[in-house]
């Protein structure tokens, strides 16, 4: 599944490049005469991308955005509107069930059709329930987390203009994105708790059997035993990888898409708007999802 996903994403790079430029044009025009908020662009690019990759009808954007907004806050150790989240998850699952039925009848050249074909060819390797679970995960995690990463990347570009030079070439841009994800991970907690089968002691603290343990990815990414000067934003770090994509069997399926979208958009911003500057201090988002609720920007002196 990971191989199919990466291959499909790479084939879509020309379309992504075109979408990126289309979304940038109104922002550039707005900034000719005043300020703009970067959060709209940060959300639109990954949302429209995942919908295109899956072959979803563009007119369903508002529906998908509404459902994801209700679902996302309820996953993780922080309180959320559980009733709204459960209802939204059922609606999203029903929506995807209908889309899968349509792909069986008339497959297209989209990722959902490809996964449906994989299920049809080998249902024991990709059961129907798992197919729906994967599609749900791609939507729920397919754009809010990337949007948060883009928001953070824009803020760090402006705070560290000397390090934004990494965005001047594709290799450096990937290093810049890696450090954004380490420095302030879009998701700070694992999506599900770990539950010990017997009592364990960690750093002098006893964790009883059956307890819910929520590992904090954001803390691991700032571990001074792993990262030198972890509280500094330093693209191009050597050594250990961050844990923002998880690891092993739980490594993020969409990691390649994250790198592609974030590096593409941040590079275009650097090229088109090299004098981008804060109009007001950005408003940090706290909770299950990081990033910013607003990133007001203007063009500086040219």
N, C-alpha and C positions, 0 to 999 in steps of 0.2 A: 504493500500500500504506500509506504514511504517513497519507494522508487517511482511508482506511477505519479504520485503527487509532485515530486520534484521535476520529473520530465515534463509534466503538463504545465507547471509554473514557468519553466524555462522557455517553452514554446510561446508563452503569452507575453514575453518581454516587449515586443513591439507594440502590442495593444496597451500594455501598462505605461509605456513611455508616452504614448499619445494621450492617454487619460490624464497622466501627470501634468502635461503641458496644458490641456484643456482646463483643468482645475486651477492652475496657477494664473491663467490670464486674468480672470476677474479680480484676483487678489492684487496682482501687479497694478491693475487699473485703479482699484480702490486706494492703494497706497500712494498714488500720484498726488492725491489731494488731502489725505488724512490718515487716520488710524484704521487698523483692522484687527480682528481677533483670529488667531491662528487655529483655534480649536475646531472651527467648521471645516477647514481644509484637512486637518489631521484626522477627522472622523470620516469625511467623504471619500478620501482616497482608498483606505483599506476596506471600507464598507462596499463601495462600488466594485472594488477588485474582487472580493470574495463572492459577491453575487454574480459577477461575470464568470469567474472560474467555475462556479457550480451551475451556471446556466439558468439562474433565477430571473424572473421577469423584473425589469427595472422598476415597474410600477409598484412592486411590493416592498420598496425600500423603507417606506414609513412603517409598514407592519413589522418588518424584521427589526428595525431600530427600536420600536416600542417593546417588542418581546425581549430582545437582548437586554434592554435597560432594566426590565423587571427581573430577569433571570440572574444577571451577573452579581448583584449585591448579596444574593442569598447563599452563594457558595463561599466557604471560608469560615473562619472562627468569629467574624464580626457579625453583629445582629443585622438582620435584613427583614424585609417583608415576606415571610415564608409563604403566606397564602398567595400573594400576588406572583411570587416566583414559581410556585408549583403550577398555578393556572397557566402562566405564560409558557412554561416548559411543555405542558400538555398541548397547548395551541401550536407551538413550534413543531413538536413531534408530529401532530396531525397534518400540519402544512407540508412537512417533508415526506410523510407517507404518501400524500397525494402526488408530490413531485416525482417520487420513485416510480409510482404506477405509470405516470406519463412517460418516463424514460424507458420503461419496459415496452410500452406501445410504440414509441417513436424516439429512439435514442438519437442524441445529437453529438456535437463535437465539444462536449464540456466534461468537466471532471466528474460530475454526478453520473452522467451516462457511462463513463469509463468504470466507475466503481460499481454501478449496477451490472454492467457486463461481467466484471470480476466476480460478483456474487452469483450471477447466473451460471458462469462457467465452473465455479468451484464453491458451492454454498457451504460446504463443511469448513473451508478456510475463511470465508467471510460470511457468517450467518446474517440473516436479515436484521435481527436486533442490533448486531454489532455495526452493520452498515448504517442504520439510523443513528446510532450512538456517535459514529465517526462524523457523519454529516452535521449532527447537532453541535458537536465539539468544534468543528471547523467554523461554524457560524458564530457560536457564543464566544469562542476565543479568537476567531478569525479577523475581527477588526477592533474591538474595544482595547485589547492589549497593544496592538500595533499603533492605534491612535494615541494611546498614552505614551508609548515610546517615542512617537514623532513629536508630541508636545514637549516631552522632556528634552529631546534632542535639540529642538529649536531654542529652548531656554538656555541650554548649555552652550550652544553656538554663540549666543549673544553674551553670555557671561564669560566665555573663554575664547575671544576672537583669535588669540595666538594659536589655539589648538584646533580651531575650525579649519586651518589649512590642511588638515588630514582629509578634508572633503574634496580637495582639488584633484584627486585621482581615485579610481575605483578601489584599489587595494587599501589605500588609506581610509577611504570611506567605510569600508567594512570594519577596520580597526576602531574607527570613531564610534560606529554603531555598537560594537562589542562593549566598549567602555561605557556608553550610555546605559546599556542593559545591566552592566555590573554595578555601576555607580548608583543607579536608582531604578531598580527593576520595576516594570509595569505592574507585576503581581508580586506581592511581598511574601505571601504564604503559599504552601502547596495547596492544590485544589481539594485535597481530601486529607483527613488526619491519618496518622500512623497509630496503630493500637497494639501495645506490647502484650504478648501472650503470657508473660510472667513479669514479676516486679524487677525493675532494673534501677541502678543508681548511676546518675549522670552528674558529674561535678558536685557530688555531695547531696544531690536531691534525689529522693526515692520516688520513682514513677510506678504506681501500682499497676498490676495486670488489669487490662480492660480499659485503662484510661485513654482519653483522646489526646494525642500529642500532635500539635500543629508546628511542624518545622518552619522556620522563618527564613525564606530564601534571601531576603534582603540583608539579614544579619550574616548569613554565610558568605555573601558577596563582599562583606566588609570585614572579614576575618583577618586580623593583623598577623595571624600565624600562617596565612596563605598569601595575602597580598601586601606588598610593601606600600606603606603610606596609603591605606585603603580609603581614607576620607578625602583624598585628592582625586580630581578628575584628570586622568592621564591616559589618553589614547595611545595605543602601541605598547601596552604592557607586555612583558614576557612572562612565561610560566603558566600557572594554573588558569583553567577556564572558569568562568562564572557559572552559576547554577540557575540562571534565569530560564533556561530551556529544560531544566531537569537533567536527567541522565539515564543511561542504560535503556531498559525496555520502556521507560517513561520519558525518553527524550522527545521534545516537542516535534510533532509531525510537520508543523508549519514553519520550522526554523528558517528554511531557505527563503520562504516568502517574506518573513520578517526582515531578513537581511536585504532582500531585493527592494522591498517597498521603502524601508527607512533610508537606505543609502541613496536610492534614486531620488526621493523627494528632497532630502537634505542637501544633496549635491546640486539639484536644480535651484533650490532656494539660495544656496551660496553663490551660484553663478548669476542668477537673475536679480537677486536682491543682496548684494554684498554689503550694503550699508544698513541692513535690518537692525533695528534697535528697539528696546522696550518703550512702549508709550506710557505704561504704568507697571507696577510690580505684578507679576503673574500670580494667580490664585491657585495654590497647591490643592490637589484633591487628596483626601484622606479616606482610608477604608480599604476594602478589598482590592480596588483598582487605584493605582497611583496616577501620575500625570498631573494635569492642571485643568481646572474648570474654565479658566480664561487665560489667554496669553495675548494681551493687547500689544501691538507693534506699530512702529512708524518707520519711515526711511530717515536715516540720519543725514548729516551734512555730506554733500558730494563734492 
